[in-house]
Amino acid sequence: MSLYGTMRTGVSGMNAQSNRLSTVAENIANANTTGYKRASTEFSSMILPSSNGAYNSGGVQTQVRYSISEQGATTYTTSGSDLAIDGGGFFIVQGTNGQEYLTRAGAFEPDREGNLVNGGFTLMGYEYQAGVDPTVVVNGFDGLTKVNLSSEGLVAKGSTKGEMGGNLPSGAAVGATHPTSLVVFDSQGNSRLLDFVYTKTAANSWSVEIRDRATYTAGPPVTGVLGTAALTFNASGALTTSPATVTTSAMTGLPGTGANLAALTIDLSKTTQLGSDFSSDGGDIDGNAPSKVAGFQIDADGIVYVKYESGELDPRYRIALANVQSPDKLLPESGNVYSQGVDSGVIITGFAGSGNFGNILSGALESSNVDIAEELTAMIESQRNYTANSKVFQTGSELLDVLVNLKR
């Protein structure tokens, strides 16, 4: 047996325990860091070849692992921009260098430009275009944009879609008419009144004519009619027309304002024909009159809504999530973020609540997954083991002194 080998083995053991103490110190220091994932030191033996006459002692080597896939406890806050993920997935953020990273740290807040940021990293998502839910790019970050909530002054949004329902009396005579109305908004937020006039054309058959009240004239010539649809019902009074929608024509350069009224898609599927009086459910339409932004809301699907003083909610973004096949193999970076590693697998993006992605909790944060009691126990173990390895080194050194002193 080589005395030098004994001493090297003792040094190897001390280095290994020192690395373990380093991870313990890091964990304790980040016990209150939002979204922090516990580091641990894994030991493996190093075996050196030995001869029949002498044993060649090996040593120990270490590898640091991060429990990234282990979810921390959820704590609730009073800030709507604080976000946590209940389940799998990571937020996608962009650093100041323009590179995208993954993180579970959701302590976001608007910066002076209105971007939601956390420690210099900006939350990324997809924009809503004309109220259409965005399409996710599953294998990359293309199409992502910064989630920005800045808005100054008054904001108006023109109407594009809505619904109108109600009951048409089955006992009405052919030719009978029943009107109702719906308020819509043009591109400048001005309100316009559309009249829906239902006319019975035959048994179980009605027509609906949508008129712009400000420009409608019975004629001749007839003006102001924006759309018509035929409605048919079965013997039970249920609507059988499919699709049960009507699309109105757009109006440009509205008199007195120069604003435009977009083509509207109105859903009529909630219309029935029963033996009762005519009734309307009041209808519903998107868009809003000029109003100041009063705040924002984020739902469990990650949709970011701007909230107006009028109470209207306008979807602006949908937060994107990402995941990999082996989250524990992601590479930790400064700022509590992660980048893709060689062994982590391909990054897959998606939306909250779909596939293996969890739901987004607004007004909540994911705590560190560090257990202080476990870390203190590991600290005591490492201290004892370090001391024991130092004794091995000390003993080898003393024996080497004996060997050297054999000849005086």
C-alpha positions in Angstrom: 0.0 0.0 0.0 1.3 3.4 -0.9 1.3 5.9 1.9 1.1 8.7 -0.7 -2.1 6.9 -2.0 -3.5 6.9 1.5 -2.9 10.6 1.8 -4.5 11.3 -1.6 -7.5 9.2 -0.6 -7.9 11.3 2.5 -7.6 14.5 0.5 -10.2 13.2 -2.0 -12.6 12.5 0.9 -12.0 16.0 2.3 -12.7 17.6 -1.1 -15.9 15.6 -1.5 -17.2 16.7 1.9 -16.2 20.2 1.2 -18.3 20.2 -2.0 -21.2 18.8 0.0 -20.8 21.6 2.6 -20.8 24.1 -0.3 -24.2 22.8 -1.6 -25.6 22.9 1.9 -24.4 26.5 2.3 -26.0 27.4 -1.0 -29.3 25.8 0.0 -29.5 27.5 3.3 -28.6 30.9 1.8 -31.4 30.4 -0.7 -34.0 29.0 1.6 -36.2 32.0 1.1 -35.4 32.5 -2.6 -38.6 32.3 -4.7 -38.5 29.2 -7.0 -35.1 28.1 -5.9 -34.3 24.4 -6.4 -32.3 22.5 -3.9 -28.7 21.4 -4.8 -27.3 18.1 -3.6 -23.9 16.4 -3.8 -23.8 12.8 -5.1 -20.8 10.6 -4.3 -19.3 7.9 -6.5 -16.2 5.8 -5.9 -13.0 5.9 -7.9 -11.2 2.5 -8.0 -7.6 2.3 -9.0 -5.9 -0.9 -10.3 -4.0 -2.9 -7.6 -1.3 -5.6 -7.8 -1.2 -8.9 -5.8 1.4 -7.5 -3.5 -0.1 -4.1 -2.8 -3.4 -2.4 -2.6 -3.7 0.9 -4.4 -6.4 3.0 -2.7 -8.7 5.0 -4.8 -10.9 7.8 -3.7 -14.3 9.5 -4.2 -15.6 12.0 -6.7 -18.7 14.2 -6.5 -21.4 15.5 -8.8 -23.8 18.3 -8.0 -27.5 17.7 -8.8 -30.4 20.1 -8.6 -33.9 19.0 -7.7 -35.5 21.2 -10.4 -38.5 18.9 -10.9 -39.5 19.0 -7.2 -42.1 21.6 -6.7 -41.9 23.9 -3.7 -44.7 25.0 -1.5 -47.1 27.6 -2.8 -47.5 30.9 -0.8 -50.2 33.5 -1.6 -49.5 37.2 -2.0 -51.5 40.4 -2.6 -49.9 41.1 -6.0 -51.7 40.0 -9.1 -48.4 40.0 -11.1 -46.9 37.3 -8.7 -47.3 34.0 -10.6 -46.8 30.4 -9.7 -47.2 27.2 -11.7 -49.3 24.4 -10.1 -47.8 21.4 -11.9 -45.2 21.0 -14.6 -43.6 23.6 -16.8 -41.5 26.7 -16.6 -42.1 30.4 -17.4 -40.2 31.6 -20.4 -38.2 34.8 -19.7 -35.8 36.8 -21.8 -32.5 38.2 -20.4 -30.9 41.5 -21.1 -28.8 39.7 -23.7 -31.9 38.7 -25.7 -31.6 35.0 -24.9 -34.6 33.0 -23.5 -34.4 31.1 -20.3 -36.7 29.0 -18.2 -37.6 29.8 -14.6 -40.1 28.9 -11.8 -39.5 32.2 -10.1 -42.7 34.2 -10.7 -42.2 37.4 -8.7 -43.0 39.6 -11.7 -43.7 43.3 -11.6 -44.1 46.0 -14.3 -41.0 48.0 -15.0 -41.1 51.6 -16.2 -41.9 50.5 -19.7 -44.8 48.3 -18.6 -43.0 44.9 -19.1 -43.5 42.2 -16.5 -40.0 41.5 -15.2 -38.3 39.6 -12.4 -34.7 40.5 -11.6 -33.9 41.7 -15.1 -35.7 38.8 -16.9 -38.8 39.7 -18.9 -41.8 37.4 -19.0 -42.7 36.2 -22.5 -46.0 35.3 -24.1 -48.0 35.4 -27.3 -50.1 38.4 -28.4 -53.8 38.1 -29.0 -54.6 39.2 -32.5 -58.2 40.6 -32.8 -59.3 38.4 -29.9 -58.1 35.2 -31.5 -56.3 32.7 -29.2 -52.7 32.6 -30.4 -51.1 29.5 -31.9 -48.1 28.1 -30.0 -44.8 27.2 -31.7 -44.2 23.9 -29.9 -40.5 23.5 -30.7 -39.1 27.0 -30.3 -39.4 30.5 -29.1 -40.5 32.0 -32.4 -43.5 34.4 -32.1 -43.0 35.2 -28.4 -43.1 38.8 -27.3 -42.6 40.6 -24.1 -45.8 40.8 -21.9 -46.3 44.6 -21.7 -49.2 46.2 -19.8 -48.4 49.8 -20.4 -51.4 51.9 -21.6 -51.8 55.7 -21.4 -54.9 57.8 -21.7 -58.3 56.4 -22.9 -58.5 53.2 -24.8 -61.4 52.1 -27.0 -62.0 48.8 -28.8 -64.4 48.3 -31.7 -66.9 45.4 -31.7 -66.2 42.3 -33.8 -68.3 39.5 -32.4 -71.2 38.9 -30.1 -74.3 36.8 -29.4 -78.1 37.3 -29.4 -80.6 34.9 -28.0 -84.2 34.7 -26.8 -87.5 33.1 -27.5 -89.7 33.5 -30.6 -93.4 32.7 -29.9 -94.4 29.6 -31.7 -98.1 30.7 -31.8 -97.3 33.9 -33.7 -99.0 34.4 -37.1 -97.0 34.3 -40.3 -95.8 37.8 -40.9 -95.7 38.8 -37.3 -92.6 40.8 -36.3 -90.7 41.2 -33.0 -87.8 43.7 -32.6 -85.1 44.0 -30.1 -81.8 45.9 -30.1 -78.1 45.6 -29.3 -75.5 48.3 -28.6 -72.2 47.9 -30.4 -69.0 50.0 -30.6 -67.2 51.4 -33.6 -63.5 51.8 -34.0 -63.4 55.0 -32.0 -65.6 53.6 -29.2 -68.8 55.4 -30.2 -71.9 53.4 -29.4 -74.3 52.5 -32.2 -77.7 50.8 -31.9 -78.4 47.8 -34.0 -82.0 46.6 -34.3 -82.8 42.8 -34.7 -86.1 42.4 -36.3 -87.5 38.8 -36.3 -90.3 38.0 -38.8 -92.2 34.7 -38.9 -92.1 33.4 -42.5 -93.8 30.0 -42.0 -94.4 27.3 -39.4 -91.1 26.8 -37.6 -89.4 29.3 -39.8 -88.3 32.9 -39.1 -86.0 35.5 -40.6 -83.9 38.0 -38.8 -82.9 41.3 -40.2 -80.1 43.4 -38.6 -80.5 47.1 -39.1 -78.3 50.1 -38.2 -80.8 52.3 -36.6 -79.0 55.6 -37.5 -79.0 54.9 -41.3 -82.0 52.5 -41.7 -84.8 53.6 -44.0 -87.7 51.5 -45.2 -87.2 52.9 -48.6 -87.4 52.7 -51.4 -84.5 52.3 -51.6 -84.0 50.3 -48.4 -80.8 51.3 -46.6 -79.1 50.4 -43.3 -79.7 46.7 -43.4 -76.4 45.1 -42.4 -77.3 41.4 -42.5 -80.1 38.8 -42.7 -80.4 35.2 -41.7 -83.1 32.4 -41.9 -83.9 30.5 -38.7 -85.6 27.1 -38.7 -86.7 25.1 -35.7 -87.8 21.5 -35.1 -91.0 20.3 -33.6 -89.5 20.7 -30.1 -88.7 24.4 -30.8 -84.9 23.9 -30.9 -83.0 25.8 -33.5 -81.8 23.6 -36.4 -80.0 26.2 -38.5 -76.3 25.4 -38.8 -74.2 27.4 -38.5 -76.4 29.5 -36.3 -74.5 32.7 -37.0 -75.0 35.8 -39.1 -72.2 38.1 -40.3 -73.0 41.8 -40.8 -71.4 44.0 -43.4 -68.9 46.5 -42.3 -69.5 50.3 -42.4 -66.7 52.7 -43.1 -66.6 56.5 -42.6 -69.6 56.7 -40.3 -71.3 60.1 -40.5 -70.1 62.6 -38.0 -67.1 60.6 -36.8 -65.3 59.1 -39.7 -65.0 55.9 -37.6 -65.5 52.4 -39.0 -67.8 49.7 -37.8 -66.3 46.3 -38.4 -68.1 43.3 -39.8 -69.8 41.6 -36.8 -70.3 37.8 -36.3 -73.4 37.3 -34.2 -74.1 33.9 -32.6 -77.8 33.1 -32.6 -77.6 29.6 -31.3 -79.4 30.4 -28.0 -82.6 31.3 -29.9 -85.6 29.0 -29.3 -89.3 28.9 -30.5 -91.6 27.9 -27.7 -95.2 28.6 -26.7 -94.3 31.7 -24.7 -94.1 35.4 -25.3 -91.3 37.0 -27.2 -88.2 37.6 -25.0 -84.6 38.6 -25.5 -81.7 37.6 -23.3 -80.2 41.1 -23.8 -77.4 39.9 -26.0 -73.7 40.3 -25.5 -71.0 42.0 -27.6 -67.3 42.6 -27.3 -65.6 46.0 -27.6 -65.8 49.0 -25.3 -66.4 52.7 -25.2 -63.4 54.9 -24.4 -62.2 54.0 -20.9 -59.1 54.2 -18.8 -57.1 51.1 -17.9 -57.7 50.2 -14.3 -55.5 47.2 -13.9 -55.0 43.7 -15.2 -55.9 40.1 -14.4 -54.3 36.8 -15.2 -56.3 33.6 -15.2 -55.4 29.9 -14.7 -54.8 29.4 -18.4 -52.2 32.2 -18.4 -54.4 34.7 -20.4 -53.5 38.3 -19.4 -56.5 40.6 -19.5 -56.4 44.4 -19.4 -59.2 45.6 -17.1 -60.9 48.9 -17.9 -62.7 51.3 -15.5 -65.9 50.2 -17.2 -65.3 46.6 -16.0 -64.5 45.3 -19.5 -61.8 42.7 -19.7 -59.6 42.8 -22.9 -57.3 39.7 -23.5 -53.9 41.0 -24.6 -51.5 38.1 -24.1 -51.3 34.4 -23.3 -48.3 33.4 -21.2 -46.2 30.6 -22.7 -44.8 27.7 -20.7 -42.0 25.4 -21.6 -40.7 22.0 -20.4 -38.0 19.4 -21.2 -37.9 15.6 -20.8 -35.4 15.8 -17.9 -35.8 19.0 -16.0 -33.1 18.0 -13.4 -30.5 18.2 -16.2 -31.2 21.8 -17.0 -28.2 24.1 -16.5 -28.7 26.6 -13.6 -27.8 30.2 -14.4 -27.4 33.3 -12.2 -30.8 34.9 -11.5 -32.6 31.7 -10.7 -33.1 30.8 -14.3 -32.2 27.7 -16.4 -30.9 27.1 -19.9 -31.1 23.9 -22.0 -28.4 21.3 -21.3 -27.0 18.5 -23.4 -28.8 15.9 -21.3 -32.0 17.9 -20.5 -33.8 17.1 -23.8 -35.5 19.3 -26.3 -37.5 22.3 -25.1 -41.3 21.9 -25.7 -43.5 25.0 -25.4 -47.3 25.2 -24.8 -50.0 26.7 -22.7 -51.1 26.3 -19.1 -53.6 23.6 -18.5 -52.7 21.6 -21.6 -50.7 18.4 -21.9 -48.2 18.1 -19.0 -48.3 21.8 -18.2 -49.8 22.9 -14.9 -52.2 25.8 -14.2 -51.0 29.3 -13.5 -51.8 30.8 -10.1 -52.1 34.6 -10.0 -51.2 36.2 -6.6 -49.1 33.3 -5.6 -45.4 32.3 -5.6 -43.5 29.0 -5.4 -41.3 28.8 -2.4 -37.8 27.3 -2.3 -37.9 23.5 -2.0 -35.1 23.6 0.6 -35.7 21.8 4.0 -33.6 23.6 6.6 -33.7 20.6 9.0 -32.4 18.3 6.3 -29.7 20.7 5.4 -28.5 21.1 9.0 -28.4 17.3 9.4 -26.3 17.1 6.2 -24.0 19.8 7.6 -23.3 17.8 10.7 -22.7 14.6 8.7 -20.3 16.4 6.4 -18.4 18.0 9.3 -17.9 14.6 10.9 -16.9 12.9 7.7 -14.4 15.7 6.8 -12.8 15.3 10.2 -12.5 11.5 9.7 -10.9 12.0 6.3 -8.5 14.5 7.8 -7.5 11.8 10.3 -6.7 9.4 7.5 -4.4 12.1 5.9 -2.8 12.8 9.3 -2.1 9.1 10.0 -0.6 8.7 6.5 1.6 11.7 7.1 2.8 10.3 10.5 3.6 6.9 9.0 5.6 8.7 6.3 7.6 10.5 9.0 8.3 7.1 10.6 9.5 5.8 7.2 11.7 8.8 6.6 13.2 8.6 10.1 14.3 4.9 9.8 17.6 6.2 8.6 19.2 8.9 10.6 
